[in-house]
Amino acid sequence: MSDPAFVYVIYIRTTPQKLWDALLDPEVRPKIWFGRRSESDWQAGSKHVLYAPDGSIDFQGVVLESDPPRKLSYTFETASPTTQVTYLLEPVEDSVRLTVTHDGFPDDSQQRKGVSNGWPAIMSALKSLLENGEPTPQVMP
């Protein structure tokens, strides 16, 4: 049996397109991903790589689905078994409901415990950046 999916929902006062652009922008990602930078064209079937601040590969994977500005799904490949991340963007009045689902964890997964701390920090920084122009300060959980 596998651990349940980690699901995080946040409402951000912005448009779906601005949120989509911020999620994928290589200049924005280090501001919200603990200084990590990414490389990808974010098209279905393309590879993506997230680099740690020291230049080493933190994780990589393949884009499974890219439906701008509504849905993005990719594999999350680390030393642990491969998992999957999905962003779902839904407009709600003057905001966007962003649902992040990270699933595919094995039983007693240390990775799941890690993402349970990481995703809220990443999404809080993103929300602050889009609504106030500055990301919240991040400390590696």
Residue pairs with C-beta under 8 A, 6 or more apart in sequence:
1 107
2 104
2 105
2 106
2 107
2 109
3 105
3 106
3 107
3 108
3 109
3 112
4 103
5 101
5 102
5 103
5 104
5 105
6 100
6 101
6 102
6 103
6 105
6 112
6 115
6 116
6 119
7 99
7 100
7 101
7 102
8 99
8 100
8 119
8 120
8 123
9 97
9 98
9 99
9 100
10 97
10 98
10 100
10 123
10 124
10 126
10 127
11 92
11 95
11 96
11 97
11 98
12 19
12 95
12 96
12 98
12 126
12 127
12 130
12 131
13 94
13 95
13 130
13 131
14 22
14 95
14 96
14 130
14 131
15 91
15 96
16 69
16 70
16 89
16 90
16 91
16 96
17 68
17 69
18 130
19 69
19 89
19 96
19 98
19 126
19 130
20 68
20 69
20 72
20 89
21 28
21 69
22 28
22 32
22 126
22 129
22 130
23 72
23 87
23 126
24 40
24 42
24 72
26 37
26 38
26 39
28 129
29 36
29 37
29 38
29 50
30 36
30 37
31 125
31 129
31 135
32 122
32 125
32 126
32 129
32 135
32 138
33 50
33 122
34 53
34 118
34 121
34 122
34 138
34 140
35 52
35 53
35 138
36 50
36 51
36 52
36 53
36 58
37 50
37 51
38 48
38 49
38 50
38 51
39 48
39 49
39 51
40 46
40 47
40 48
40 49
40 63
42 48
42 63
42 66
42 72
43 63
43 66
44 63
44 64
44 65
44 66
45 62
45 63
46 62
46 63
47 60
47 61
47 62
47 63
48 60
48 61
48 62
48 63
48 74
49 57
49 59
49 60
50 57
50 58
50 59
50 60
51 57
51 58
52 58
58 78
59 76
59 77
59 78
60 77
61 74
61 75
61 76
61 77
61 82
62 74
62 75
63 72
63 73
63 74
64 73
64 74
64 75
64 84
65 71
65 72
65 73
65 86
66 72
66 73
69 89
70 88
70 89
70 90
71 86
71 87
71 88
71 89
72 86
72 87
73 84
73 85
73 86
73 87
74 84
74 85
75 82
75 83
75 84
75 85
76 82
76 83
76 84
76 85
76 102
78 111
80 106
80 109
80 110
80 111
81 104
81 105
81 106
82 104
83 102
83 103
83 104
83 105
83 111
84 102
84 103
84 104
85 100
85 101
85 102
86 99
86 100
86 101
86 102
87 98
87 99
87 100
88 98
88 99
88 101
89 96
89 97
89 98
90 96
90 97
90 99
91 97
98 123
100 119
100 123
102 112
102 115
102 119
105 111
105 112
114 141
117 141
118 141
121 136
121 138
121 139
121 141
122 138
124 136
125 135
125 136
125 138
126 135
128 134
128 135
128 136
129 135
